[in-house]
């Protein structure tokens, strides 16, 4: 797809980083696919997950 090996490696590593972030959100924080449309609906989906995460954290 690209002619330069350097560009290919940069793009490959960038995608791997994005995929790792998505995997972390899905596995560690319980976020799955949000089928609700619009930013307001997305926020109402994410905030309960954030609150659950914060409630699991132990104060140090």
N, C-alpha and C positions, 0 to 999 in steps of 0.2 A: 504494500500500500504506500509506503514511503520509500524514498530512494536512499535515505541516510540511515545507517544503523544507529547513530547517536540519537536521532529524533525518534526512531522506533523504540529504543530502550527507555527514553524519557516518557513517551506516551504509555508504554506498557507499565512502567512503575507508577505513573500517575493513576492509571486505572486500577492497579492492584491496591493502591492506598484508598481509593474511593470504595472499592469492594470490601476492604477490611473494615472501614468505618460503618458501612451498611450492615455487615455481619455482626459487628459489635452492638449496634443498636437493636438488631433483631434478637440476638441471643442473650445479651446481658441485661437489656432494659425492657424486653418484652414488646418492642414495637414490631408490628407486622405491616402488611400493606394497608394503607388508608384508602378506602374506597369512597369516602365522602368527598364532595367537590367543594372547592373554594377554600380560601385561607382561613376564614372563621371556623369552618368545620374541621380543618386540619389542626388548628390550635386547640379546639375542644377535644380532639383525639390525643394530642401529644401531652397536654398539661396533666391529665390524670396519670399518665405513665411517669412523668417527671415527679409528681407527688409521691407515687409509690416508691420510686427509686430513692427519694430523699427520706422517706420513712424507714427504708431498710438500712440506711447508713447509721452506723453507731457513732455517737459523739465521742470525741477523743479528749 
